[in-house]
Amino acid sequence: MPFRAISRRSLELLNQNYRAPGVAPGPMPPAAGDAAAADDPTFAVNDEFIRILPFMRAEPDDQPMRRGFQVRSADPLTEPSFGPLPGGNPWVAGQATPFGQELSLSGAQFKKYELVVRVDDLMPGGAPDHDLLDAECRLAEIGIIRRLSADIFGPNAIDDNAELLSLDFYIAPGGPQDVAYSATAKLMGGLAEILARCAPGGDGLGEGATVLVMSARARWRLLAEMEGRAITPQFAYCPLTRKVQLHYHGTPVVIGRVPEPAGAAPTTAAFALTLSGESAIRMVFTGGDDWGLHRRALPAVVTTDSAGEADGVSRAVSVYGNYMLLVPDNNAVARLSGIPSADPIRVP
């Protein structure tokens, strides 16, 4: 049956289960990164990360916001010379120590994610066929959030005019926050290092890593390593996910859409992130609902043929959101890259 001919009545005649409003979306594969496809899309992702990532509303006085800025200290915070020095710190009336810190601005663009749902004559808004339109718009909203979740970890060029700035933008290649997987340290040693590397300023006193984010198969490899060393994996209740979660060094391990690109020797990555305090990584959006999603009715959408002639027109609903990934401190993220994404039991 062609999509344009679907109506609520036809669904009821075909299957009584379609009487319930809404359509359940299917599973999602790992993110493909910069490859054409994921390494093994049969491993469906239970995306725990996007549910705990803080979403923060930015209201620019009813004006469209194109760019956001944040103020950072240009250098590590200088500590005054107080304390148990050899000569002591004699008190002198009215004496003070001058203090100043060089500041710098960092900016990023808001990116618009938009899908258009065509409104067929047999699925208009309003009773009795409103369920079909609402279901299609809901699937479009889910698709946008899924894409947003994958883009957070996806590799991108250092060009905020082209796409959403991912976490990769804030990690200098080969820098201290970029740790390479080692066959000697393996996954356990690499995760311990990125946990130590994730140390943003927070409230000025230091804020540690909140979560470890990795793909489902990387988590599988972590469990295999721990069990191979006769270490009992730690499972405990996690207030962020509100369920029992695997913990490593006391930090919850959650599954996200970390890229598992296809290739001869596919590899993936793991991230240590800070999601609390002043240096928390956040997703900033403008307007819309709690996820930053909007629905806007379009009066007319025209389709054209190969010659550029109009061959159809219909109404539509635009589903969109404006987003910017905010990383106040580059030390709020650390990455372990080059993790083998193959089956850790049969392919060590």
Long-range contacts (C-beta under 8 A, 24 or more apart in sequence): 3-120, 4-120, 4-121, 4-122, 5-122, 6-120, 6-122, 6-123, 6-132, 7-122, 7-123, 7-129, 7-132, 8-123, 8-128, 8-129, 8-131, 8-132, 11-132, 21-131, 21-134, 21-135, 22-131, 22-134, 22-135, 22-138, 23-135, 23-136, 23-138, 23-139, 25-139, 25-142, 25-143, 28-146, 28-257, 30-215, 30-216, 30-257, 30-258, 30-259, 30-260, 30-268, 31-150, 31-153, 31-154, 31-257, 31-258, 31-259, 31-260, 32-259, 32-260, 32-261, 32-262, 33-154, 33-155, 33-259, 33-260, 33-261, 34-154, 34-155, 34-259, 34-261, 35-259, 35-261, 35-262, 35-263, 36-262, 37-261, 37-262, 38-259, 38-260, 38-261, 38-262, 39-260, 39-261, 39-262, 39-263, 39-266, 39-341, 40-217, 40-260, 40-341, 43-215, 43-216, 43-217, 43-260, 45-215, 45-216, 45-255, 45-256, 45-257, 46-216, 46-255, 47-146, 47-149, 47-255, 47-256, 47-257, 48-241, 48-254, 48-255, 48-256, 49-149, 49-152, 49-211, 49-213, 49-254, 49-255, 49-256, 49-257, 50-145, 50-148, 50-149, 50-152, 50-256, 50-257, 51-241, 52-211, 52-240, 52-241, 52-254, 52-275, 53-152, 53-275, 53-281, 53-282, 53-283, 54-275, 54-280, 54-281, 54-282, 54-283, 55-282, 55-283, 55-285, 55-290, 55-291, 55-292, 56-282, 56-283, 56-284, 56-285, 56-326, 57-284, 57-285, 57-286, 57-287, 57-292, 58-284, 58-285, 58-286, 59-286, 59-287, 60-286, 64-286, 64-322, 65-110, 65-286, 65-322, 66-109, 66-110, 67-107, 67-108, 67-109, 67-110, 68-107, 68-108, 68-110, 68-284, 68-324, 68-326, 69-105, 69-106, 69-107, 70-105, 70-106, 70-107, 70-326, 70-328, 71-103, 71-104, 71-105, 71-106, 72-103, 72-104, 72-105, 72-106, 72-328, 72-329, 73-101, 73-102, 73-103, 73-104, 73-201, 74-101, 74-102, 74-103, 74-104, 75-101, 75-102, 77-101, 77-201, 77-204, 107-160, 108-160, 108-165, 108-324, 108-325, 108-326, 109-160, 109-161, 109-165, 109-324, 110-284, 110-286, 110-322, 110-323, 110-324, 111-163, 111-164, 111-322, 111-323, 111-324, 112-320, 112-321, 112-322, 113-144, 113-147, 113-148, 113-320, 113-321, 113-322, 113-323, 114-318, 114-319, 114-320, 115-140, 115-143, 115-144, 115-318, 115-319, 115-320, 116-298, 116-301, 116-316, 116-317, 116-318, 116-319, 117-316, 117-317, 117-318, 117-319, 118-301, 118-314, 118-315, 118-316, 119-314, 119-315, 119-316, 119-317, 120-314, 121-314, 124-315, 125-297, 125-317, 133-317, 137-295, 137-317, 137-319, 140-319, 141-291, 141-293, 141-319, 144-293, 144-319, 144-320, 144-321, 145-291, 145-293, 146-257, 148-283, 148-321, 148-323, 149-256, 149-257, 150-257, 150-259, 152-256, 152-257, 152-283, 152-325, 153-213, 153-256, 153-257, 153-258, 153-259, 153-269, 153-271, 154-259, 155-259, 164-323, 164-324, 164-325, 165-324, 165-325, 166-325, 167-271, 167-273, 167-281, 167-325, 167-327, 167-333, 167-335, 168-335, 170-327, 170-330, 170-332, 170-333, 171-330, 171-333, 171-334, 171-335, 172-330, 177-330, 177-331, 177-333, 177-334, 177-335, 178-334, 178-335, 178-337, 179-334, 179-335, 179-336, 179-337, 180-336, 180-337, 180-338, 181-267, 181-336, 181-337, 181-338, 181-339, 181-340, 186-225, 187-218, 187-221, 187-222, 187-225, 187-270, 187-336, 187-339, 188-222, 188-225, 188-226, 188-229, 188-248, 190-270, 190-336, 190-339, 191-222, 191-248, 191-249, 191-270, 191-272, 191-336, 192-249, 193-334, 193-336, 194-270, 194-271, 194-272, 194-334, 194-335, 194-336, 195-248, 195-249, 195-251, 195-272, 195-334, 197-272, 197-331, 197-334, 198-272, 198-273, 198-274, 198-331, 198-332, 198-333, 198-334, 199-331, 200-274, 200-277, 200-279, 200-328, 200-329, 200-330, 200-331, 200-332, 201-278, 201-279, 201-329, 201-331, 202-274, 202-277, 202-278, 202-279, 202-329, 203-277, 203-278, 207-274, 207-276, 207-277, 207-278, 207-279, 207-280, 207-332, 208-274, 209-251, 209-272, 209-273, 209-274, 209-334, 210-240, 210-251, 210-252, 210-273, 210-274, 210-275, 210-276, 210-280, 211-240, 211-251, 211-252, 211-253, 211-254, 211-272, 211-273, 211-275, 212-248, 212-251, 212-252, 212-253, 212-254, 212-270, 212-271, 212-272, 212-273, 213-253, 213-254, 213-255, 213-256, 213-258, 213-270, 213-271, 213-273, 214-253, 214-255, 214-256, 214-258, 214-268, 214-269, 214-270, 214-271, 214-339, 215-255, 215-256, 215-257, 215-258, 215-260, 215-268, 215-341, 216-255, 217-260, 217-268, 217-341, 217-342, 217-343, 217-344, 218-258, 218-268, 218-269, 218-270, 218-339, 218-341, 219-246, 219-253, 219-255, 220-344, 221-339, 221-340, 221-344, 222-246, 222-248, 222-253, 224-344, 224-345, 225-344, 240-275, 260-341, 265-340, 266-340, 266-341, 266-342, 267-337, 267-338, 267-339, 267-340, 267-341, 268-339, 268-340, 268-341, 269-335, 269-336, 269-337, 269-338, 269-339, 270-335, 270-336, 270-339, 271-333, 271-334, 271-335, 271-336, 272-333, 272-334, 272-335, 272-336, 273-332, 273-333, 274-329, 274-332, 274-333, 278-328, 279-328, 279-329, 279-331, 279-332, 280-328, 280-332, 281-325, 281-326, 281-327, 281-328, 281-332, 281-333, 282-325, 282-326, 283-323, 283-324, 283-325, 283-326, 284-323, 284-324, 284-325, 284-326, 285-321, 285-322, 285-323, 285-324, 286-322, 287-322, 288-321, 291-321, 292-321, 292-322, 292-323, 293-319, 293-320, 293-321, 294-318, 294-319, 294-320, 294-321, 295-319, 296-320
